[in-house]
Amino acid sequence: MYAIVEINGQQFKAEQGKKLFVHHIKNAEAGQAVEFDKVLLVDNEGTVKVGAPTVEGAKVVCEVLNPLVKGDKVIVFKMKRRKDYRKKNGHRAQFTQIEIKQVIA
């Protein structure tokens, strides 16, 4: 059984026991249980329910493993040739690691 769930504007395939890195969830503590109810699709051994826009009564229960994980550094380099223009910038995205405990449909 799996579900397609929307978490912080991104869609993820949620299966029981799967670990995910999602965009940073504010006010999340390690070990805290979090529920997401924006379930877009549920597949229960071949029986598929598609929501319009969400499936009624379906939710995904997760546990926060690590509330703040920094991603890899991304370098942004802009240059215009022969114009003496160069800009170097970079950032590291912040993620929260969660584990899917239960998919309720």
Backbone as a chain_set.jsonl record, in Angstrom:
{"seq": "MYAIVEINGQQFKAEQGKKLFVHHIKNAEAGQAVEFDKVLLVDNEGTVKVGAPTVEGAKVVCEVLNPLVKGDKVIVFKMKRRKDYRKKNGHRAQFTQIEIKQVIA", "coords": {"N": [[0.848, -1.183, 0.0], [0.555, 2.164, -0.882], [0.804, 5.775, -0.957], [0.317, 8.915, -2.582], [1.417, 11.883, -1.464], [1.142, 15.32, -0.547], [3.59, 17.407, 0.651], [4.57, 20.294, 2.077], [4.295, 21.629, -0.424], [5.473, 19.877, -2.25], [5.299, 16.723, -3.951], [5.254, 13.394, -2.759], [5.98, 9.873, -2.781], [4.613, 7.808, -0.515], [5.35, 5.158, 1.514], [4.964, 2.61, 3.977], [7.487, 2.619, 6.415], [9.376, 3.877, 4.846], [11.946, 6.314, 4.401], [12.205, 9.813, 4.162], [13.449, 12.903, 2.81], [12.281, 15.999, 3.328], [11.235, 19.398, 2.568], [12.211, 21.842, 4.987], [10.492, 21.557, 8.038], [8.923, 23.705, 10.103], [9.078, 24.192, 13.652], [9.396, 21.509, 14.333], [10.191, 18.664, 16.225], [12.629, 16.24, 17.212], [11.568, 12.894, 17.089], [8.919, 13.513, 17.227], [5.5, 13.054, 16.286], [3.998, 13.506, 13.138], [1.296, 14.462, 11.095], [0.016, 14.22, 7.807], [-2.485, 15.326, 5.721], [-3.062, 15.884, 3.105], [-3.596, 13.942, 0.901], [-3.223, 12.709, -2.253], [-3.525, 10.458, -3.858], [-4.282, 7.013, -3.413], [-3.117, 3.727, -3.299], [-4.136, 0.566, -2.827], [-3.09, -2.43, -2.882], [-3.606, -2.663, -5.703], [-6.147, -1.549, -5.895], [-7.107, 1.536, -6.706], [-7.525, 4.803, -5.501], [-8.336, 7.966, -6.471], [-8.042, 11.298, -5.61], [-10.113, 14.27, -5.622], [-9.719, 17.321, -5.04], [-8.268, 15.905, -3.088], [-8.056, 12.762, -1.284], [-10.737, 11.686, 0.625], [-10.681, 11.39, 4.134], [-8.22, 10.146, 4.231], [-4.869, 9.848, 5.425], [-1.409, 10.412, 6.258], [0.828, 9.21, 8.57], [3.7, 10.261, 10.185], [7.058, 10.148, 11.564], [9.359, 12.378, 12.97], [12.701, 12.207, 12.288], [15.148, 13.611, 12.105], [15.246, 16.942, 12.706], [16.556, 19.068, 11.374], [18.429, 19.074, 8.59], [21.155, 19.771, 6.596], [21.45, 20.291, 3.146], [23.441, 19.448, 0.203], [25.966, 21.766, -0.901], [25.107, 24.248, -3.206], [26.334, 25.811, -5.989], [26.013, 28.922, -7.517], [26.791, 30.49, -10.406], [27.234, 33.313, -12.262], [27.926, 34.799, -15.362], [28.983, 37.132, -17.796], [30.384, 37.205, -20.828], [33.235, 39.068, -21.817], [32.35, 41.404, -20.601], [33.161, 41.998, -18.094], [31.745, 40.963, -15.917], [30.96, 39.071, -13.25], [29.442, 36.907, -10.984], [29.388, 35.126, -8.04], [27.659, 32.894, -6.134], [26.094, 31.028, -3.515], [24.283, 28.373, -1.84], [22.837, 26.364, 0.792], [20.354, 24.057, 1.023], [17.74, 23.519, 3.436], [16.552, 20.693, 5.117], [14.151, 18.32, 6.455], [14.271, 15.209, 7.983], [12.126, 12.51, 7.717], [10.242, 9.617, 8.753], [7.997, 7.317, 7.393], [5.344, 6.128, 9.145], [2.741, 5.096, 9.032], [0.127, 4.545, 6.693], [-3.004, 5.693, 6.265], [-6.055, 4.909, 4.927]], "CA": [[0.0, 0.0, 0.0], [1.279, 3.417, -0.906], [0.002, 6.97, -1.196], [0.991, 10.117, -3.057], [1.047, 12.907, -0.491], [1.778, 16.615, -0.757], [4.215, 17.915, 1.87], [5.206, 21.6, 1.83], [4.281, 21.983, -1.831], [6.082, 18.846, -3.085], [4.607, 15.443, -3.89], [6.114, 12.268, -2.423], [5.37, 8.556, -2.685], [4.757, 7.418, 0.886], [5.119, 3.761, 1.855], [5.299, 2.374, 5.376], [8.893, 2.322, 6.661], [10.248, 4.641, 3.954], [12.501, 7.549, 4.963], [12.181, 10.89, 3.175], [13.946, 14.236, 3.122], [11.312, 16.988, 2.844], [11.62, 20.76, 2.923], [12.245, 22.053, 6.438], [9.225, 21.735, 8.742], [9.163, 24.554, 11.272], [8.594, 23.723, 14.955], [9.439, 20.042, 14.41], [11.122, 18.125, 17.22], [13.014, 14.851, 16.948], [10.679, 11.945, 17.736], [7.543, 14.01, 17.192], [4.639, 12.486, 15.247], [3.43, 14.524, 12.264], [0.295, 13.906, 10.188], [-0.236, 14.96, 6.576], [-3.781, 14.896, 5.226], [-3.219, 16.207, 1.686], [-3.306, 12.711, 0.172], [-3.762, 12.885, -3.599], [-3.811, 9.153, -4.457], [-4.018, 5.863, -2.545], [-3.127, 2.434, -3.993], [-4.217, -0.511, -1.846], [-2.942, -3.688, -3.603], [-4.257, -2.617, -7.005], [-7.337, -0.708, -5.84], [-6.594, 2.906, -6.718], [-8.46, 5.899, -5.247], [-7.756, 9.251, -6.859], [-8.791, 12.374, -4.999], [-10.465, 15.423, -6.438], [-8.28, 17.169, -5.232], [-7.651, 14.998, -2.124], [-8.855, 11.598, -0.897], [-11.413, 11.952, 1.893], [-10.388, 10.505, 5.259], [-6.895, 9.53, 4.134], [-3.778, 10.629, 5.985], [-0.125, 9.735, 6.399], [1.41, 9.486, 9.879], [5.161, 10.21, 10.089], [7.85, 10.505, 12.74], [10.507, 13.208, 12.619], [13.957, 11.596, 12.722], [16.124, 14.68, 12.268], [14.487, 18.13, 12.325], [17.28, 19.997, 10.506], [19.523, 18.474, 7.835], [21.567, 20.664, 5.52], [21.732, 19.608, 1.892], [24.718, 19.754, -0.428], [26.124, 23.142, -1.317], [24.809, 24.517, -4.604], [27.049, 27.005, -6.435], [25.372, 29.666, -8.598], [27.817, 31.337, -11.009], [26.729, 34.057, -13.407], [29.024, 35.477, -16.055], [28.754, 37.619, -19.157], [31.721, 37.286, -21.403], [33.765, 40.343, -22.299], [31.671, 42.533, -19.962], [33.7, 42.118, -16.739], [30.645, 40.691, -14.998], [30.988, 37.737, -12.65], [28.819, 36.814, -9.665], [29.413, 33.775, -7.489], [26.783, 32.815, -4.98], [25.81, 29.637, -3.187], [23.385, 28.157, -0.708], [22.581, 24.988, 1.214], [18.948, 23.909, 1.366], [17.482, 22.891, 4.728], [15.581, 19.618, 5.006], [13.766, 17.568, 7.644], [14.196, 13.784, 7.667], [10.98, 11.874, 8.349], [10.006, 8.207, 8.427], [6.577, 7.03, 7.262], [4.938, 5.089, 10.093], [1.459, 4.472, 8.711], [-0.712, 5.158, 5.662], [-4.393, 5.406, 6.619], [-6.931, 5.234, 3.794]], "C": [[0.888, 1.239, 0.0], [0.321, 4.557, -1.2], [0.905, 8.057, -1.77], [0.486, 11.253, -2.182], [1.806, 14.191, -0.796], [2.268, 17.147, 0.585], [4.976, 19.183, 1.504], [5.329, 21.914, 0.342], [4.935, 20.98, -2.766], [5.334, 17.543, -2.892], [5.607, 14.313, -3.667], [5.302, 10.987, -2.45], [5.656, 8.033, -1.283], [4.382, 5.958, 1.06], [5.562, 3.563, 3.299], [6.76, 1.958, 5.506], [9.861, 3.112, 5.807], [10.7, 5.929, 4.634], [12.61, 8.587, 3.86], [12.879, 12.132, 3.713], [12.972, 15.222, 2.492], [11.824, 18.375, 3.207], [11.412, 20.973, 4.42], [10.851, 22.322, 7.009], [9.514, 22.529, 10.002], [8.507, 23.936, 12.506], [8.529, 22.205, 15.049], [10.515, 19.625, 15.402], [11.455, 16.682, 16.837], [12.108, 13.92, 17.742], [9.224, 12.34, 17.717], [6.769, 13.343, 16.053], [3.987, 13.624, 14.465], [2.45, 13.832, 11.323], [0.122, 14.825, 8.99], [-1.532, 14.434, 5.984], [-4.048, 15.295, 3.78], [-2.797, 14.998, 0.849], [-4.005, 12.796, -1.182], [-4.18, 11.57, -4.243], [-3.474, 8.072, -3.445], [-4.131, 4.604, -3.385], [-3.06, 1.349, -2.928], [-4.261, -1.84, -2.595], [-3.736, -3.709, -4.91], [-5.534, -1.808, -7.043], [-6.878, 0.734, -5.673], [-7.737, 3.877, -6.46], [-7.736, 7.193, -5.587], [-8.642, 10.347, -6.283], [-9.103, 13.483, -5.977], [-10.685, 16.613, -5.527], [-7.623, 16.211, -4.238], [-8.613, 13.846, -1.816], [-9.435, 11.865, 0.49], [-11.027, 10.919, 2.95], [-9.025, 9.841, 5.229], [-5.856, 10.454, 4.759], [-2.541, 9.754, 6.114], [0.473, 10.175, 7.732], [2.917, 9.258, 9.784], [5.785, 10.532, 11.439], [9.062, 11.284, 12.27], [11.762, 12.541, 13.176], [15.009, 12.662, 13.015], [15.469, 15.974, 11.8], [15.227, 19.094, 11.391], [18.494, 19.294, 9.899], [19.87, 19.446, 6.727], [21.928, 19.846, 4.292], [23.113, 19.973, 1.371], [24.754, 21.212, -0.849], [25.892, 23.257, -2.817], [25.489, 25.831, -4.966], [26.297, 27.619, -7.616], [26.411, 30.642, -9.131], [27.24, 31.981, -12.26], [27.893, 34.803, -14.035], [28.548, 35.939, -17.42], [30.113, 37.869, -19.773], [31.997, 38.673, -21.963], [33.111, 41.557, -21.656], [32.163, 42.771, -18.538], [32.597, 41.944, -15.689], [30.726, 39.243, -14.537], [30.356, 37.824, -11.268], [28.869, 35.353, -9.235], [28.605, 33.794, -6.202], [26.533, 31.338, -4.693], [24.863, 29.547, -2.011], [23.317, 26.672, -0.398], [21.125, 24.916, 1.659], [18.813, 23.196, 2.712], [16.339, 21.882, 4.573], [15.239, 19.08, 6.388], [13.653, 16.105, 7.221], [13.04, 13.178, 8.444], [10.919, 10.405, 7.93], [8.5, 7.976, 8.427], [6.23, 5.876, 8.193], [3.694, 4.353, 9.627], [0.765, 5.27, 7.604], [-2.14, 4.724, 5.952], [-5.276, 5.847, 5.46], [-8.363, 4.842, 4.083]], "O": [[1.839, 1.346, 0.774], [-0.813, 4.346, -1.63], [2.101, 8.11, -1.48], [-0.708, 11.551, -2.156], [2.954, 14.163, -1.241], [1.493, 17.317, 1.527], [5.916, 19.143, 0.711], [6.363, 22.412, -0.101], [4.953, 21.206, -3.976], [4.798, 17.276, -1.816], [6.665, 14.27, -4.294], [4.1, 10.993, -2.181], [6.814, 7.839, -0.912], [3.248, 5.56, 0.794], [6.441, 4.275, 3.784], [7.223, 1.061, 4.802], [11.07, 3.027, 6.024], [9.929, 6.559, 5.357], [13.053, 8.282, 2.753], [12.895, 12.378, 4.919], [12.846, 15.28, 1.268], [12.722, 18.523, 4.036], [10.543, 20.354, 5.034], [10.127, 23.195, 6.53], [10.262, 22.079, 10.87], [7.498, 23.239, 12.399], [7.69, 21.669, 15.774], [11.616, 20.176, 15.41], [10.647, 15.995, 16.211], [11.899, 14.129, 18.937], [8.371, 11.567, 18.154], [7.324, 13.098, 14.982], [3.487, 14.584, 15.05], [2.732, 12.748, 10.813], [0.083, 16.047, 9.13], [-1.672, 13.23, 5.767], [-5.147, 15.069, 3.274], [-1.769, 15.029, 0.172], [-5.226, 12.938, -1.252], [-5.084, 11.55, -5.078], [-2.498, 8.192, -2.703], [-5.113, 4.418, -4.103], [-2.064, 1.222, -2.217], [-5.344, -2.332, -2.914], [-4.456, -4.668, -5.186], [-5.973, -1.411, -8.123], [-6.333, 1.109, -4.635], [-8.784, 3.803, -7.104], [-6.661, 7.477, -5.059], [-9.861, 10.317, -6.454], [-8.457, 13.625, -7.015], [-11.85, 16.898, -5.251], [-6.518, 15.737, -4.504], [-9.817, 13.942, -2.054], [-8.708, 12.227, 1.416], [-11.046, 9.716, 2.687], [-8.706, 9.049, 6.116], [-5.942, 11.676, 4.642], [-2.618, 8.526, 6.085], [0.608, 11.371, 7.992], [3.362, 8.193, 9.356], [5.149, 11.101, 12.326], [9.716, 10.909, 11.297], [11.878, 12.332, 14.384], [15.677, 12.619, 14.047], [15.162, 16.105, 10.615], [14.581, 19.866, 10.682], [19.453, 18.964, 10.596], [18.989, 19.899, 5.996], [22.625, 18.835, 4.386], [23.858, 20.712, 2.013], [23.719, 21.821, -1.119], [26.416, 22.464, -3.6], [25.248, 26.852, -4.322], [25.983, 26.934, -8.589], [26.867, 31.524, -8.403], [26.814, 31.299, -13.191], [28.738, 35.364, -13.338], [27.811, 35.236, -18.111], [30.896, 38.673, -19.266], [31.117, 39.345, -22.501], [33.313, 42.669, -22.144], [31.645, 43.646, -17.844], [32.531, 42.684, -14.707], [30.579, 38.313, -15.33], [30.692, 38.705, -10.476], [28.448, 34.46, -9.971], [28.842, 34.604, -5.306], [26.748, 30.493, -5.563], [24.663, 30.516, -1.278], [23.689, 25.833, -1.217], [20.714, 25.635, 2.57], [19.655, 22.378, 3.082], [15.303, 22.18, 3.978], [15.94, 19.345, 7.365], [13.013, 15.796, 6.217], [12.967, 13.305, 9.666], [11.467, 10.008, 6.901], [7.806, 8.392, 9.355], [6.761, 4.775, 8.048], [3.586, 3.138, 9.796], [0.81, 6.5, 7.582], [-2.458, 3.536, 5.894], [-5.252, 7.01, 5.057], [-9.239, 5.041, 3.241]]}, "num_chains": 1, "name": "protein.A"}
